[in-house]
């Protein structure tokens, strides 16, 4: 299942040169990607075990239309089983496709920070970390060490209130969990994050309330859509 189509509101396409992952924090408990591998077993013969798909590596080079591309929606670029050599090849493709914006999101912020000085950070690469509760806020500090042009937070599934220092952060996404076992989200948690973004001058995007399905309860927050994207300054 290598389809690049996606209904994720903050991106245009997905690109999965690897699939599979392992759980590292509470936000992983009901992983949507793992659920997809269970539903479409023929498309994922390795199940949710980490797997490299070299045949997909050059996909973005064939996409002429400028797009925002979520890298590894079915995995984690900084997974412990990712060979550095293949990671470097992924970054090389990103560099060679300046017409696109690539969005990398990881829960493995320590490895991201560790490799930050070894990897190139082209202007068309946005990098984010998942922060589902206050216990994961340490990932924001790791992210700040990365010299990416855009650094962002994905607070989905949001599992509790957050107090955030958004220094050096350009974008925050919030969202409730979806699926049969979705854990509840308190609207006050989202309002608080929105207000912190407004106060600190950071773009805010509320993706979904979640529920039985991602779109079950819509996206409206206090009667309006919040769909802000980071303002990216052009290099001088």
C-alpha positions in Angstrom: 0.0 0.0 0.0 2.1 2.8 -1.3 -0.6 5.3 -2.2 0.5 8.9 -1.7 -3.0 10.2 -1.3 -3.9 11.5 2.2 -6.8 13.1 4.1 -4.4 14.6 6.6 -5.3 18.3 6.6 -1.9 19.8 7.1 -0.2 18.1 4.2 -0.8 17.1 0.6 0.9 13.8 0.1 2.6 11.1 2.1 5.9 9.4 1.2 6.9 6.2 3.0 10.4 5.0 2.2 10.0 2.9 5.4 7.1 1.5 7.2 6.6 0.0 10.7 7.5 1.3 14.1 7.6 0.5 17.8 5.8 2.2 20.7 7.8 4.7 22.7 5.2 6.8 24.6 1.5 6.9 25.6 0.5 8.6 22.3 1.5 5.3 20.5 -1.0 3.2 22.4 -3.7 3.1 19.6 -1.4 3.9 16.7 -3.4 4.6 13.5 -0.5 3.4 11.3 -0.4 0.0 13.1 -4.2 -0.2 12.6 -3.8 0.3 8.9 -1.3 -2.6 8.6 -3.8 -4.8 10.3 -6.6 -3.8 8.0 -4.5 -4.2 4.8 -2.4 -7.2 5.6 -1.6 -8.1 2.0 -0.2 -4.6 1.5 2.0 -5.0 4.6 3.5 -8.5 4.5 5.9 -7.5 7.3 3.0 -6.2 9.5 4.1 -3.3 11.6 7.7 -4.4 11.8 10.2 -1.8 10.5 10.8 -2.3 6.8 12.7 -0.4 4.2 11.1 0.2 0.8 14.0 1.3 -1.5 11.7 1.2 -4.5 9.8 4.2 -3.1 12.9 6.3 -2.5 12.7 8.4 -5.7 8.9 8.9 -5.7 9.1 12.7 -4.9 11.3 13.2 -7.9 8.4 12.2 -10.2 5.9 14.6 -8.6 6.1 17.8 -10.6 3.3 19.7 -8.8 4.6 21.6 -5.7 3.3 19.7 -2.7 3.7 19.5 1.1 4.9 15.9 1.7 4.6 14.1 5.0 7.6 11.8 5.3 7.0 8.4 6.8 3.4 8.7 7.9 3.6 4.9 8.5 6.9 4.9 10.4 9.4 7.2 12.1 12.4 8.6 10.1 14.5 8.4 13.3 13.5 4.9 14.3 16.3 2.9 16.0 16.4 0.4 13.1 16.8 3.1 10.4 20.3 2.7 8.9 22.1 6.0 8.8 23.0 5.4 5.2 19.4 5.1 4.2 18.4 8.1 6.3 21.1 10.1 4.4 19.6 8.9 1.1 16.2 10.2 2.2 17.7 13.6 3.0 19.4 13.6 -0.3 16.1 13.2 -2.1 14.7 16.1 -0.1 17.6 18.3 -1.2 17.1 17.3 -4.8 13.4 18.2 -4.8 13.4 21.9 -3.8 9.9 22.3 -5.4 8.4 20.4 -2.5 8.1 21.0 1.2 8.9 17.9 3.2 7.5 17.4 6.7 9.2 15.0 9.1 7.5 14.2 12.4 9.2 12.1 15.1 8.7 10.9 18.7 12.4 10.1 18.8 13.6 13.5 19.6 16.9 12.4 21.3 18.1 10.7 18.1 16.9 13.7 16.1 19.0 16.0 18.3 22.0 13.6 18.3 22.1 13.5 14.5 21.3 17.2 14.0 24.8 18.3 13.4 25.5 15.4 11.0 22.5 15.9 8.7 21.9 18.7 6.1 18.9 20.9 6.8 17.6 22.4 3.5 15.1 25.2 3.5 12.3 22.9 2.1 12.4 20.6 5.2 10.1 21.2 8.1 10.8 19.1 11.2 8.5 18.4 14.1 8.1 16.3 17.3 5.0 14.8 18.9 4.0 16.2 22.3 0.9 14.4 23.5 1.2 15.3 27.2 3.3 17.4 29.6 5.7 14.4 30.1 6.8 14.7 26.5 7.5 18.4 26.5 11.2 17.6 26.8 11.1 16.8 23.1 10.6 20.5 22.4 14.0 21.2 23.9 15.6 18.6 21.6 13.8 20.0 18.6 15.2 23.5 19.3 18.7 22.1 18.8 17.8 21.3 15.1 18.8 24.0 12.6 15.7 23.5 10.5 14.0 26.4 8.8 10.6 25.4 10.3 10.2 23.5 13.6 6.8 22.3 14.6 4.9 20.4 17.3 2.1 17.8 16.7 0.0 17.6 19.9 -2.0 14.6 18.6 -3.4 12.6 20.2 -3.7 15.3 22.8 -3.9 13.5 26.1 -3.7 16.3 28.6 -3.1 20.1 29.2 0.2 21.6 28.0 2.3 24.5 29.2 4.6 25.4 26.3 7.6 27.6 25.8 7.4 28.1 22.1 10.7 29.9 21.7 12.2 28.8 18.4 9.0 26.9 17.4 7.1 28.1 14.3 3.9 25.9 14.2 1.7 23.9 16.5 -0.9 21.3 15.5 -3.5 19.9 17.9 -5.8 16.9 17.4 -7.9 14.4 19.3 -7.5 10.7 19.0 -9.7 8.7 16.6 -10.7 5.1 16.4 -12.8 2.6 18.4 -10.7 3.1 21.6 -10.1 6.9 21.2 -9.3 8.6 24.5 -11.2 11.8 25.2 -9.9 15.3 24.6 -10.9 18.3 26.7 -11.6 21.4 24.6 -10.0 23.5 27.3 -6.7 21.8 26.5 -6.9 22.9 22.9 -8.1 26.5 23.8 -5.1 26.8 26.1 -2.6 25.7 23.4 -4.3 28.1 20.9 -4.0 31.0 23.3 -0.4 30.2 24.0 0.3 30.2 20.3 -1.5 33.5 19.8 0.4 35.1 22.7 3.8 33.8 21.5 3.2 34.5 17.8 3.2 30.9 16.6 1.0 29.5 13.8 -1.8 27.3 15.2 -3.6 24.4 13.3 -6.4 22.5 15.0 -6.6 19.3 12.9 -9.6 17.4 14.5 -11.6 16.6 17.6 -11.4 12.9 16.8 -13.8 10.2 18.0 -14.9 7.1 16.3 -13.4 8.4 13.0 -11.0 11.3 12.4 -13.8 13.5 11.0 -16.5 12.4 13.4 -16.6 15.6 15.4 -15.3 18.1 12.8 -12.5 20.7 13.3 -14.3 23.8 14.5 -12.9 25.4 17.6 -15.2 28.1 19.1 -17.1 28.4 15.9 -14.2 28.7 13.5 -11.5 26.7 11.7 -7.9 27.2 12.8 -5.8 26.3 9.8 -2.7 28.5 10.1 0.6 27.5 8.5 4.0 28.9 9.4 5.1 32.0 7.6 8.4 31.1 6.0 10.7 34.0 5.2 12.5 33.9 1.9 16.3 33.7 2.3 18.1 37.0 1.6 
